[in-house]
Amino acid sequence: MKNYVLCTTLDNECLNTLQKIRHQVDLKHTMVHIVTVVKLNIYQIDLSPYIYPTEIQYANLELKAIEIMKKLGESLNIDSSQIIYQCFFEYNKKETIKTYLEKINADLVVVATRGKYGIPGLFSSSFADFLCKFSPCDILVMRPTK
């Protein structure tokens, strides 16, 4: 069975773009991993570091993230036993996903772009660009519809 990983940011634009995967790729004999990474942010408050979100908030945030990802999973029209939901809390989204792809021996990673064009598109160091350069497996980059 093949391992396909769908990377999502949980915003509607990304989720809507990833829903179209069912028309692009045959998902019948695959294990689909729907993955998101919540970036940990460090703030300096009164000379001491503050990390957001805090570990106390992880469980609640993970439940909400999986609830959102389950809606995407339901739209793929595959058996729920073929879907794995993962929510990571890390400082570096790019390396976390790369490590996960290596760990599960992924065959394909799917990522939705934000569709930046012109000057903003030239200066972005996007997640899709990173995966195109360093992904240990094939990558499918999906563009949002206009």
ABEGO torsion letter per residue (X at the ends): XBBBBBBBAGBAAAAAAAAAAAAABBAABBBBBBBBBBBBBBBBBGGBBBBOBBAAAAAAAAAAAAAAAAAAAAAAGBBAAABBBBBBBBABAAAAAAAAAAAAGBABBBBBBAGBBEAAAAABBBAAAAAAAABABBBBBBBBBX
